[in-house]
């Protein structure tokens, strides 16, 4: 079974109406021999905030050293987002295995009129996966209510009810008390139920659950009797807010990346649960809460104009959104609003701050309300400027065009609208290297194209090939236009009314230029696709100029462009450590390190990367003070070098000290594991290298499952890049590193090296660090015998688009770079095809 067949089978279960009760899910799990038994579970129920709370709890538990499963809904782009282990989406292979195992059972049940629903099947998939992954704990976001929700097949070790309001009244009750009673059924047997409910809801929760731990805001009347008190201390920057949490004998002061007073309460719940489950320390809570990013929940995408995405989808959530927005200063408010037809639009409109302009839109889902109906709602509410913007993409672009730099653009009304809007920042057009029909077949299969179509189309994919994701109607339009021009297009066979679909475009450069021109003035958000195609393929724009985001030409503090803007740069490795895998102990004396740096510059290095902590497998971490003592004196002595200086660190405090000492670049091997790192880089406007790593230092023997290591790494780096961008860094200052050897096998590392061009989809400069790594054992070279394969890999990396190569042996690798450049058609310029 292919992945698209497995996904379609799960999506097809949406035809069965939701039904209360756990019997169906319990029977499903029994058929699978109860794979979830032995996994400790935490349930998070509530009317609002349960997803954010679940994510905060997962992050703090991971910070405490646990392997954590997370089940949430809905998803923004991909079914697999709902089921994660340690932040990674469930692999496609696991979804296929699950459906292979369950297909006959589900079919038999459906024939008897007892089929599991979509949510029951996805819940079962999550519990099955968590059992197979042997997670230490799994966090489950409850779907509806508590008593009869599919997640309630588990016997939780801890649970929470975040809030209670009137919702799903046809299913779980007509009053707050009835709804609270239903949700309180998630209460654990041997621990207090944690809740931030108040008033009648709290009284009911106490009656149902018995043992209750209450969380309350410091300014509320409930704080006096609360077990845990939280304070929301306001914005610290445009992306974070300060909070404090005080319990009996414990407390923490930290920041959270999800904004709003209600999120402080959610953080208090998550912290309390984390202490129950893992006895998390204050340090675990501080860092875990600060790393709990949750897309689409008051997510600030830009500051000029202030651009906010928030999935508020009911009056209560809109009221909290309005309160949070009031903490920002802006001039005019431009509201982009798209909602589902079964929501109370008038109350939602009344709950929001009065906008100066409203642009209504329709997400591409059958349940979306007509944009004209929404426009009338806001006109009736007294908004002077209301218009129908059509698609979410077009409505957002229009709002951004008319907004001034001091204005605010807010996208809200549903997570579906937010998901489509967010793709403006996350969409990738990925160029593929296709040398023959076998390569073309592989590209098509990875895009989940049907087998018959793969066979028919593979022979034509020998010119230029790119992949991207679009809304289905957009994909059909692009397909029609490219075929009309003479190219070819195939669309993923995955069928979902809500999600974008993968498409593969094949054609000559001329055909792609014509396609981009055709799409320039089209509606439905396709003009932005034209720009993305031009950037990915370095095509000529309407002005006749080629577009290349990685060669934007920014100036450094030394008054010159960064070296990789002209041609690939060589970064020389200077490890001032006693235990690095290749040269540990050679340069840990100050004078030896300085002499080595000068020697590397003389050999042609334009960047010197100074590292004070080894990330080799099994390396012991060093203290912050020790790392600073190792790197700062060396960096201070290198201030007069005719090269830039980079600091190789995963700690923001070390990076800040290094920048003060004269460093120019931060090389973060953890990819923003330290939540302060992105702000240190943004405030100094220093280029920031983001490496994809599962663990740094590397954990020996730890295996990671990838469906396609290149696509999976690009997918995970997309969010890391976006975090740095939201902190204030431009993309030409965000350098990406695929992280060869970090959580990848030798075969996977070579796959990354061979497909480096695909990383151009992120629009960032690309660094490759491969020097003397164990991956070369795959070609028969042991430690101490890896110079020659390192040099060969440098030439391959440059040929495939690397902007920086990070190496120990500078002279030999400079020669490899120059050799690779000399093979380019135009004699070595940075613009090549």
N, C-alpha and C positions, 0 to 999 in steps of 0.2 A: 504494500500500500504506500502510495506517495503522500507527502505531507498535505498537498492541496486536497486530496481525497479524505484524509483524516479530519482536516479542519472543516471541510464541507459537511462531513457526517455530523460533527458536533454542532455546527451552525443550523443544520436541518432540524435539530431538536427544538428550535425556537417555535416550531409549529405547534408544540404542545403547551397548553396554557399552564402557568404556575399553579401549584396546588399546595396547600398547607400540609405539614407533616414530614417526619424524617424516615418513614417506613421505606420509601423507594430508595433513598440514598443508602440506608442501612443494608437493604437487600443487595444493592449493587456492590457494596464493599464486601459483604459476605461472599458473594460470587467470586470476588477477587482475592478471597482468603484473608480479608482484613489486613491489608498491608500497612495500615496506619497504626496498628496496635504497637504500643511501646513509645510512640512519639508524644511528648508533652505538648499540649495545645493551649493557646490563649485565645479567647473570643472577645471581640470588640463589637458591641452593639451600640445603637444610638440613632437618632433622627438626623443629626448633622455631626460632622467631625470625626466619624469613626475611621474613615480612610486615612486622614492625617494622623490620628492617634496610632493606628496600626503601623504606619510608616515610622513614626517617632520611636515606638517601642522596638520595632525591628532594628533600627539603627543603634539604639542604646544597647540592646542585647548583643549585637555584633561587636560593638566596642568593648563589651565585657568578655569577648573571646569566644562566643558561641557561634556555631553554625546555625543559621536561622532561615526558616521558610516563611514566606509571606504570601497570603492569598487575599487579593483585593478585587473590587469591581466598581465601575466598568473599566474597560481599557480605553486608551486614547487612540492607538494606531494598530495594535497587534494583539490578537487573542492571547499570545504567550505572556504578555505583560501581567496578566492576572496571577500567574504562578511563578514565584521567584525563589531561588536559594542563594543566600548571600548577595542579593542584588541582581543576580543574573537570571534572565528569562529562561523558562523551561525550554530545553532544546527541541527543535522540530522532531528529532529522532525519538525523543521520549513521547511526544504527542502521537507519533505514528505507532509506537509500541503499545501505548495505552489503547488506542482505538483498535489495533489488531487484536488485542486481548479481549476487549469489551464488545466488539461489533456484533458477534453472534448473540450474546446475552441481550443487548439493547434491542436488537431486531426481534428477538423472541418476545420480549416484554411488550414491544410496540404492537406486535400481532395480537397479543392478549389484551390490548387496551391499557397497559400499565407502563408505558414507556417513561424512563426518566426524562425530566425537562432539561433544557440547556443548562440552567444553573445547577441542577443536581448533578449533571454529568461533569461540569467543570469543577464543582466542589470535590467530586470523587477523584477526578484527575489530580487535583492538588494534593489530596490526602495520600493518594497512591504514590505520587512523585516524592513527597516528603518522606514517606516510609522507605522508598527505594534509595533515597539520598541519605538516609539515617541522620537527619538533622537533629540537633540538640533540642530545639524547640521550634514550633511553628505558630505563627500569628495569623488568625483568621478574622477577616472583616465579615461580620454577619450581613446577610442580604436584607431580609425583611423581618422585623420583629425580633424574635429570639426563640420562643417556645417551639415553633414549627419550622424554623429555618433549617435548610439542609446542613449547615455547619454544626447544628446542635446534635449530630450523631456522636460527637466527641464528648468526653468527660474532661472538661478543661481544668488545668491546674491553677488558672487565674483568669479573671474576666472583668469587663468594664461595660458600663452603660454611659456613654458620653453625654447625651442630652435626650430630651423627649419633647416632641411637638406633634401636632395633629398631622398624620401622614398615613397613607395606605389604610384609610379608615374602613374600606370595604373588606379588608383582610384581617386586621389585628385589633380593631376596636374604634368606637366613635368618640371616645373621650380620652383626655390625657391619662387618666387613671388606668383605663383599660390598656392603652398602649404601653404605659410604664410596666404594668403587670406582665404583659407579654415579653417585653425586652428583658425583664429581671430574671427570666427563666434561664439565662446563660450563667447564673451565679455558680461559682465553683463549690465543691463540697467541703474543701479543707482550707479555704482562704476567704477573706472578705471580698465582696464585690466592690470594685472601685467605681465611683460615679461622681459626676458634676451636676446631677439633676438637683432641682430645688423645689420647694413648695409641695403641692399635691403629688407631683411625680416622685419626689424623694420619699414622701411618706409611704407611697405605694411600694416603691422599691424596697424600703426597709421591711415592710410587711411580708413581701414575697421572698426576699433574700435572707433576711435575718441579720447576718454579719455584714456590715457595710462600712467601707472607708470612703469618706466624703472629701471632695476637692472643691475649693471655692476661691473666687477672686478676692483679693485683699480688700477691695473697695465695696464688696457686697455685704448685705446683712447676714449672709450665711457664713461669713468668715469666722465669726466668733466661736461657732460650734464645730467648724470643719477640722478634719484630721490633717489635711494638707492645704496650705494657703499659697496661692500663686499671685505674683505681681507682674503686671505688664508695664514695663518701664519706658516704652516708646521706642521709636526708630533710632538705631545707631548709624545706619546708612540706608540707602534706598532699597537694600535687599535683605536686611536683618533687623530684628528688634530684640531689645534686652528684656530678659525675664528673670525672676527669682522664684524659687520653690522652697518652701519650708515645711518640713514634717517633724515628727517627734524624734528629736535627736539627730536629724540629718537635714541637709539643705544644699542647694546649688544655685549659683549665679551663672547664667550663660546667655547666649543669643540663639534665636531660632530663625530659620530662613523662610518660614511661613508666617505671614504677618496677620495681626489682629488680636484683640484681647481674648477672643474665644480660643485662639490657638495656644495662649498661655495656659488655659485650663486643660486643653488637650495634652500639652506637654507635662503638666502636673500629673495627669492620669498615667501617661506613658512612663514617667519616672517612677511613680509608685508601683506600677506593675513590674517594672524592670528590677526594682529592689525585691519584690516578692519572688520573682522567678530566678534571678541570678545574683541577688545581693550586690547589684551594681554599685560601684563606688561613685563619689562625686565627680571624679575625673571622667569615668565612663559616661555619666549622664551629661556632663558639660559638652564633651566632644560629640557624643552620639546625637544629642538633640540638635546641635549646630550643623550636623551633616545630614539631617533628615529632610532632604529636598523632596518636594512633592509637586510635580508639574501640574499647572493649571489651577493652583490654589493661591490666589493673589500673587501671581508670578509677575514680577517686574521685568519686562524684556528690554526696556530702553528707558532713558531719562530725558531725551530731547527729541520729540515730546515724551513725557511720561507715558509709557505704554504698559498696560496691565491686562493680564488674562486671569479670569476667575470663573470657575464653573458653578457659581451660585445658580441654583435651579428651583428654588422655592422662596416664598416671602421671607422666612426666617433667615435664610442664607443671604438674601439680598440686603436685609437690614444690617447684618454683620459686615457685609462688603461695604456698604455705605459708611459705616462707622470707621472702618479701617482706612478707606479712601480719604476721609476727612483729616487724617493725620499728615497728608501730603499737601504741599502748596502747588497750585497750578492756576492758570487763568480760565480758559474755557474747557468744558467737559464734553468730549465727543464719545457718545455711547454707541457701540456696535452690539446689537441685541438679536439673538436667535434662540428660540425656545421650543419645547415640545408642546403639542397641541393640548395635552391633558393637564397643563399647569395653570395656576391662577395668575394670568399675565397682569391684570390690573393691580392686584396686591403687590406683585413683584415690582411693577413700575412705581407704585407709591412708596415702596420701601427704599428704593434707590435715591441717591442724591439727584436733584433736578438737573438734567443735562441741558447744555446749550444747543446741542445738535444730536439727533438720533438717526442712525443708519441701521435699518432692520435688514435681516438676512435670513436665509433658509439653509441650514445644514443639509447635507445630502443623505437624509434618512426619511423614511416614509412618515414617521411620527412628528416631523417638524411642522410647526405652525406656519401658515402662509405669511410671508413678509408683509403683505398689505394689511392683513389683520393686525399684526403687531404694530405697524405704523399708525393705524387708527387708534389703538390703545394709547400710544404715547401722545398722539394729537389730542385725544380726549383728556389726557392728564395735564394738558396745558403747555406742552413743549412747542416752541415756535417753529423750529426747523426740523422736520421729520421727512425722511425719504427712504424709499425701497432700494437697498443696495444690491439685491440679487443674491449671488453666492457669498459665502463667508469671506472668501479670499478677496473678491472685488469690493465688498463692503469695507473690509479692513484697509485695503489699499486706498480707497477713496477717503476714509477718515484720516489716514496718515498724511495724505496729500494736502487736505484742507487745514489740518491742525498746525498751529504755530509751535515753535520749539518750547514755549512755556506752557503749552496746553497739556491736557491729559486725554489719551485714547484708551477707553475701557471696553474690553470684549467680555460679554457675560450672557447669562440666560440659560446655558446648558453646557455640560462638558463636551457635548458633540460639537457645538460651535467653537468652543475653546480648542478642541483637538484640531479642527480644520485650520483655525487661525494660527496655531502654534507651528504648523508645517511650513509657514513662511520662514521660520528660523531653523528648522530641523531637516527640511527636504534636501536630499542629496541626489545629484546626477553623477553616476559613477561610470567613468570610462573603463572599458574592458579590453584587455589584450587578446585579440583573436587572430591566431596565426593560421588556423586550418579549421576544417569542419568539426574535428573533435573538440577544439576549444569552444566553438560556437554551440555545440550540443551541451557542453558543460554549463555554459552561461545560461542557456535556456532552461535546463533542468533545475538549476539553483534558483531560478525565478518562479518555480512551480508551474511551468508551462506544461500543458497536456502532452502526453507522449507522441500522439499523432502529429501535433503541431511542431514538436521538436524535430521530428524526422523530415517534415515538409520544409521547414525554414532554415535548418542548420547550414545548408549549403550556401545560403546567401549572406551569412554573417562573417564575411572576410574583409570588410572595409573598415568602417568605424562602428563600434558597438557601445551603447551606454545603457545603463539600467536606472530606473527611478520609480518612485511610488506616486500615484495620482488618485484623486477621486475617480470612481468608475466612469462617470460621464466625461470627465476630462480625458481619461485614457482612451475612450472610444473616439473622441474628437481628434486626438493626436494620432491615433492609429489611422483614421480615415485620411487625414492630411498628409501624413508621411507616405502612405501607399500611393496617394494621388501623385505625389512628386516623383515617385520611383523607388523609394526605400521600402523597408519592411518593418513591421511592428508586431509583437506578440504580447498578449495580456495573460497574467497569471490566471490559473483556473480556480483559485480560491474564491468562493462566492460568499460575500457578506455585504449586507446593505449598508453597514455602518463604517467599514474600514477602507482605507486606501488599498489599491492593488498594485502589485509590481508589474512593470512593463519593460520590455526589451526593445530598443530602437536600433535598427541597422541601416546603414547607408553610407554614402560618400560624404566628404566634408562639404561638397557643394550642395548635396541634398539636405544636410543638416542646416546649412546657412539659409536655404530657401524655407525650410520648416520654421526656423526661428523668425524669419521675416513674416511668414504667414500668421504666426501666433502673436506677433507684437501687439496688434490692436484688437485681439479677440477678448470677449468677456470670460466669465467663469474662472478667473485667476490664471489664465493661460499666458498672459504677457509676462508674468514672473517666471514661467517655465522657459520662455524664450531667453530671458537673461541667464538662467541657470545653465541652459545648453551652451550658450556662448562662452560662459566662464569655464565649463568643464572641458570643452573641446578647443578653447582658445580661438574662437571664431571671430570674424569681423562683425562689429556692431553696425547699427544704422549710420554711424559717423565714419565708418571705415577703419576704426581703430580696433585692434585686437584687445580682448579682455583677459587679464590674468591677475587674479587676486593675490597670488603669492609673490608677485614682483611689483608691489605697489610703490616701493621706493621711499620708505620712511627714513628720517634722519636719526642717527644716534646722538648721544650727548657729546660725542667727539666731533660732531659736525659732518659726518659722512654716512652714506647708506650702510645698512647692515651687509656684511660680506656676501651673504647668500642671495642678495638681490641681483648681483651681477653674474655669478656663476656658482656652482656648488662649492661650499666651504668645507675645509677640513678642521674639525675640532680635536685638539690634542688632549688626551686624558692625563691628568696629573692627580694621582691618588696619593694623598698625604696621610696614608693609613698604614698600619702594620700588617693588615690581614686581607687586602684585596686579592682577588683570585689570580691575577696575572703578575702584578708588580708590587704586591704588598711589601712594605718595609723599605723599598728602594729610595723613596723620596719623602720619608716622614721627618727628615731633618730639614730645617728651613733653607739652608744654603743649597742643599742638594735639590730641593724642590724648585727654587728660583733658577738654578742653572739649567735644570731640565726644561723648564718653561721657555727660557730664552733659546735653548737649543731647538725646541719644537717650532718656535716662531721663525728661526733662521731656516728651518727645513720647509716652511711654507704654511704652517698652521695660522689661521686667522682668528681662531677662538681657542682659548685655553680653559678647560673644564676642571675646576678644582673640587675634589671630593674628600670629605673627612669621615665618611662612614661606608664600610663595605656592604654591598647588597648581594654578595655571593651566597649560594645556598647554605643555610645554616649559620650565617654570620650573626654574631651577638650585637644587638643595638648598643650604641654608645650614648652617653648622656649629652644633653644639649650643650652644657658647659664645655665638655671635652671636644665636641665637634667644632664649636666656635673657636676654641683654642688651637685647633689644628688648621682651620682654613683661613681665619682672619689675618694672621701675620703674613701668610703667603700672599694673599690677595693684596694686602697693603704694599708689598714689595713689587708687585707686578703692575703698578699703576702707570709706569712709563713705557710699557710694552706697546709695540705697534700691532696690537691684537686686542680683541675683546676678551674679557674674563667672565667666565660663567661659574656659578657655584652649583655643585651637584648635591642637592639636599632634599629631604622630604619634610623639613621642619621650617615653618614660617619664621620663627625667631632666628634661626641660623641664616635664612635667606636675608632677613632684614639687616642683621649684623654684617653680612657679606656685602650687601649693597652699600651700606654706610662706609665700608672699608674700600670701596671702589669697584666692586663687581658690576657688570653690565647686564647679565642675563641670569635667570633662575632656571635650573634644570631639575624639575621635580619628578623623580623616578616613581613616585607613588600616584601621580595623576590627581592631585588635590585631595589626598587623604587628610591633610591638615586644613581645616576649613578657613583658616586665616590666610593661607598662601595666595589665593587669588586676589585678595585685597591688597596684600603687600606688593604684588606685581602691578596691579592697576594704579595704586597711589604713586609708585615710582615710574610708571610707564615703561617698565623693563620687559623685554621679551620673556615669555614664559614657555618652557618646554614641558609638555604634558605627555608622559609616557603611559602606555597601557600596561598595567601590571595587576595581577591578581593579589600578589603579596610582595612587599619589599621590606626587608630582605626576603629572598625566595625561600619558601618552605620546601625542604627536600621531600620528594616522593608524592607531593600533592598533585593529583590529576584533575584537569579541568576538561569538560566535554564541550567541544565546539561542533556546530553543524557545518559551518564554513568559517575557518579561523579568520580569514580576511574580512568577510562581511560582519562577523560578530564583533571583531575588534573595532571596525569602523563604527558600528552601531553604538558600542559602549563609549567610544571616544566622542561621539556626537554630543552627548550630554555633558561630558567634561569640558569640551570646547565652549558649549553654550554657557556653562557656569562661569568660565573665565570672561566670556564676552559680556554677560550680564553684570559682572563686577566692574566693567569699564574698559577692558582691553579690546583693541581692534584685532581683527583676525590675522592681519599680517604680523602681529606681535605674539600670536599664539602658535607655537611650533609643536607639531605632533610627532610622537615617536611610537611605532607599533610595539615596541618592547620585546624584541627578539629574545627568546630564552626565558622570559618572565611569565611563568604559567603556560608555556608552550613547549611542545616536544620539538626535537630537532626537525622532524618532517614538517611540522607546522611553522617553524621559524623559516625554513626554506620556502614554504608556500607564501609567507608574508613577503620575503625578499623578492620572489618572482613576480608578485602582483602589486608592487609598490604604486604603480600608476593609479590604482583605484583609490588611493588615499587622497588624490587631488579633489575628490568629491567634497572634502571638508573645507576646501578653500583656504588652507593654512600651509605654511612652509613645512617641509617634512625632514625629520632627522632619522638616521638609521645608526643604531649602535650594535655592532656585530663583532667587534674586535676580539679575536682569540677566544670566542665563546665555545661552550661545549657542543653547540650545534654542529661544529665541524668534525666531531667524532663520527657523525653520520657518513662522512666521506673518508673515514679512515685516518684522521689526524688526531692524535692524542695531545694532551696538554704539553706545551713547549714546542709543538710542531705545527702551529696554526697561523704562522705569518702568511704563507703563500695563499691559503684559502681566504684569509682576511682581505688580502689585496685583490684577489679575484672578485670577492663579494662587493668590495668598494666600487670596482668598475661596473659591475652589474647594477648596483644601487643607483649610481649616477645615470646609467643608461635608462633606468626605469623611473627617473624623476626625483631622486633624493636631492634636497637642497643643502643638507649638512650630513657629513659622515663623521662619526665619533670613533677615534682610533688611538692606539698606543704608538704605533710606528709611523710617524708623520711622513718622513721622506718617501718611503715606499708607497704610501697611500696617496700622497700628492701626485706621484707619477701615474698612479692608476686613474685618478680623477682626470688628469690632463689627457691621458690616453683615451678615456671614454669620451671626453669632450671633442677630441680630434676626429672621432668617427661620425660626428653629427653632420648632417647634410650641408649646413652653412658654415662649417669650419670652426665650430665651437661656441657660437653665441648661445644665450640661454633660451632662445625661442626656437623650438624645434617641433617637428611633427612626426 
